[in-house]
Amino acid sequence: MLGASILLAVAAVHAVFASPIESRTAYAVKETHRAPRKWTKMGRASGESILHLQIGVKQGQFDELERHLYEVSDPSHHRYGQHLTHEEVNELIKPTDDALDLIHEWLAANGIEYATYSPAMDWINIQINVMTAERLLDTEYFVFKHEGDGTELIRAPEWSLPKHLHEHVDAIQPTTSFMRAMKRSDLATPDPIPWPYPGLTNPKSPELKKVCNINGTTPDCFSTLYKTKGYVQKAAGKNKIGFNNFLGEIPIRPDTKQFLGRYKPNAIAGASEYKFVDIAGGPSQDTGLTPAQAESGISVEANLDVQTIIGMTFPMPVTAYSTNGTPPEIPDAAAGDPPGNEPYLVWLNYVLGQKSLPQVISTSYGDDEQTIPLDYAKRVCNGFAQLGARGISVVFGSGDGGAGDIAGNDASVCVSNDGKNTFKFIASFPPSCPFVTTVGATQGFEPETAASRPANSLGPDGNVHGFYASGSGFSEYFPRPSYQDRVVPAYVKSLKGEHKGLFNPEGRGYPDIAAQGLYFDIVWNSTFTIISGTSAACPLMASIIALTNDALLSEGKAPLGFLNPWLYSKGYEAFTDITSGVNGGCNTTGFPVQKGWDAVTGFGTPIFPEMVKLAGCKW
């Protein structure tokens, strides 16, 4: 997926390991994970190809960190808002000395004498060739090719460790994970359904009619609809917001300036003021798109994110994280560019090493949960918990394919990855992680309804758009967190057996909340256009969370941090319940939209003044 060209530990550590053990004794299989559909094994990988192996060492006291996370995030607890420091989080999750010593001995026995570490030393990074990795893990690496875009990855669907290390190592990648972060965006198809299609409602009240319509939504519409209009920020220097860019996406400053010039003239300085943070060689630029970039269609997603966020939050400081993109081919040893590491871990290990971070971070990318091995998904999810414990709200879009299918309304891809090809709804990760806040999408006005667009529909821009429905689902990996116990079982019961067997009724349900996600006006390549998706709803919702944090910080209070315990206990009262609309996905009716929490729009869309009040601030 995303390659990393540099090691990401904050402080590179030279480690010369001693006391070697016999490395080829007592090996046993640690993990097996079937290659997902659409990945074809092409043959053995070259022994000289370079791998950047990331070894997830068992975290020392994650259970204790989780206890702290829920205490500081629960508004009924006396520790609410007392978030942990960078150092306190690292102290809780650092591995035991015994675990590190045993792993060091194993690496030394295989001739590996240099490594770098994550800040808490719970990830060990080594750069070795495939031949060495095959000996180290008693495995064979192959080249796999994706039938969609031709992406090639080096993977080992099964790998082993000495038996005494099994309890000390959670995951090693790249081995078994086939995750490919995908943008939440439009898909074009022929034979259009006329515009406007049923289910869209224009505003009726004079206030909204002035600024909102179904042909394209703008910051002025959002600030009026969700009642942030007129709010004056008081902590804009201290309060910050960030967003992620993967897959080579780059927010384009001249496009953003053009967008703000039309829709938010008083924020036009924001186009030059937002900050790039390049991770693992991630791209950034200050100029417009080159002809080659425009031809590739790059930066639609990044422009959507930055224009939405600045349009809603200026003059709040904005950080654009740019993590190195997925390689189109397998580099070799001469290229010196290790292929295929997962983007979330590369990004996580960077940000977890920073003492100061934005209080809200938005991400509009995800992939099928089943493409990621369980233990690895858990470790990435644990990284989001570490951020939450520090008071950072981590927000993800729920996907654009309705009921557990982020690829569109195509039943042929809704099958299990266990070799049985069982028809089922496919959950999305990271939205399925219980330590993030997941955002679904709505459309129309008075009332807003769940975002759902028929396949082959003609948009207001005259172009044909594909099937789109607010992503929804239940995790197969993560059990339902306790904060959902009041509402999710009742929702599942209300289904009366509909879609039984197609989803995990005991899993973490998502989304948690929702925001507008249809036909956002943006500028791309100096041209005004529209785009839809939870990739739009996510930065919009993140912006409103960030504005709520401004009110909190201006009164000397802590930011919202990990939002869900507050949201499910009382914060839901500050959201407009969405009770109509349709879902779909996997060529089914999908999940129903109904009163209260539902697995399409969560608790609904924000009412900013009520969020501020329920967060404990004056309005």
Residue, then its C-alpha position, 0 to 999 in steps of 0.5 A: m500500500l503506502g511505501a515508507s522511504i525513511l524510518l519514522a522513530v523520533a529518535a533513531v537508536h543504534a542497537v547492537f544486540a548481544s547474547p545470541i540464541e539459536s534462531r532456527t529452533a522451535y519455530a511455529v506459525k504465528e499468523t496466517h491471513r488469506a490474500p483478499r479477492k482481486w489480489t493475484k500471486m505473481g511469483r516469488a519476490s526477489g531476494e534483493s528487494i528491500l523491506h521495512l519491517q515493523i515489529g509490534v512488540k507486546q505493549g506493557q500496560f495497554d489495559e491500564l492505558e484503556r482504563h485511563l482513556y475511559e476515565v478522562s473521556d467520561p463526563s460523569h467521572h471525576r477525572y474527566g478532561q484530565h488527559l495524559t501527557h505524551e510521557e505518561v502514555n509512553e510509560l504505560i505502553k512501553p514493552t517489558d525489558d524481558a520482551l525487548d531483550l528476547i527480541h534483540e537476541w533473536l534479531a542478533a542471531n540473524g545478523i541484524e544489528y541496527a534498528t530504530y524504535s517508536p517513542a515507547m519502543d513498542w514498534i521496532n523498525i528494521q530495514i532488510n532484504v527479502m532473503t533475510a526476512e524469509r530466514l528471520l520469519d521462516t516464510e516465503y515472500f511473493v509479489f501480489k498484483h491488484e487487478g484494479d489499478g495494477t498495484e504490486l505488493i510484496r507479502a507473505p501470507e504466513w509467517s513464523l516465530p520461535k515459540h518463545l517469542h509468540e507472547h511478546v510479538d503482536a504483529i510484523q508487517p509487511t507480511t499478511s496485510f493487504m490494506r489499500a487506503m481508498k478515498r471516499s469519493d464519487l464513481a461515474t457510470p453511464d445511463p443516467i437517472p434524471w436530476p434531481y432524483p427522489g429523496l433530495t429536499n431543498p430548504k424551506s425556511p428563509e434563512l436557509k434558502k438564502v445560503c443552501n440548495i441541493n445543487g452545491t453546498t458551501p461553508d456559508c450553508f454549513s455554518t448556517l445549517y449547523k449554527t456556527k455562524g457568528y461564533v467568534q473564536k477566542a483560542a485560535g492560536k492554541n486550538k488547532i485542527g489537522f487532516n491526513n493525506f495519503l495516496g499522493e494527495i496534496p492540498i493545492r494552495p492556489d485552488t484553495k485561495q480561489f475557493l476562499g475568494r468566492y465563498k469565504p473572502n475573509a479567510i483567504a489568508g488561510a490558503s497560504e497559512y496552513k502547515f504541511v507536515d511531510i511524513a516518510g517522504g510524503p509530497s507537498q507543494d505550494t504551486g498549482l497542479t502540473p499538467a501530469q497531476a491534473e491528468s492523473g486526477i490527483s488532489v480532489e480529496a485533499n482540496l475537499d478536506v482543506q477547503t472545507i476545514i479552512g472555510m469552517t475554522f479560519p483563523m484556526p491553525v491547520t496542519a496537513y499531514s502528508t504521508n508517503g503514497t502507495p508505490p505503483e511498482i516493487p522497488d528493488a535494493a538499488a532503489g532503496d525505497p522499501p515498499g508497501n507499509e500501511p499508512y496509518l501505522v507510519w502516520l501514527n508512529y510519527v504523530l505519537g512521537q510529537k509532544s504537541l498535536p492538533q486537538v482534532i485530526s480528520t481522515s477521509y480514507g479507509d479500507d475493508e476490515q478483512t484485508i487487515p490481520l486481526d492482531y495488526a488492526k488491534r495494534v493500529c486501533n490501540g494507537f488511536a487510543q493513545l491519541g485519545a488518552r492525550g485529548i485528541s479527537v480522531v475522526f474518520g469517514s464511514g465509507d460511501g458504499g452503504a451497508g458494510d461495502i465501501a466499494g459500491n453497490d456491488a454484491s460480487v465484492c461482498v464476500s468473506n475472506d476466509g476461503k468460503n466466499t460467504f456473502k456478507f456485509i464487509a466492515s470498514f477499517p479504521p471506522s470500525c475501531p472503537f477508539v475513533t469517532t466515525v462520521g456518516a453522511t446526510q443530504g438535503f435540508e429540512p429535513e436532512t436525510a441519510a445520504s443516498r444516491p442511485a447508481n447512474s444518477l445525473g448530478p447538478d453538474g451535468n455529470v453522471h455519478g455512481f451509487y453512494a450511500s452513507g457507510s455503515g456497519f458492524s465490526e467483525y474484529f472489535p466487540r461492541p464497546s460499553y459506551q454503545d450498550r444503551v443504544v446499539p442492542a436496541y437498534v439490532k433488536s429493532l431489525k427483527g432478524e433482517h439481514k441476519g447472518l450478514f453482519n456481526p450484531e455484537g460488533r462495534g457499530y458505526p457511524d457515531i454521528a453524521a454531517q452533510g456529505l453530498y455535492f460540496d462545492i470545491v475548486w480543483n485545477s482552477t475549476f469549480t466543481i462538486i464532490s460527494g462522500t463521507s470524505a466531505a462529511c468527515p472534515l466538516m464534522a471535525s471542524i465543528i468539533a474543533l470549534t467546540n474545543d475553541a469554546l472549551l479552551s477559551e474558558g480554561k477547560a480541556p478539549l473534548g478528546f476521545l468523543n464517544p463516551w461523552l457522545y453516547s452518555k449525553g452529547y447526543e442531545a446536541f445532535t439532530d436525529i435523522t429519521s429518514g432516508v435509505n441505505g443500500g449496499c451489496n445490492t440490498t436494502g442495507f440498514p434502516v434509518q430510524k429514530g435514535w441511533d442508527a447504523v447509517t447516521g449515528f445520532g445525527t447532525p450537530i447543533f453547534p450551540e447545544m454542543v458548546k452548552l453540553a460540553g460545559c461552556k457558556w453560549 
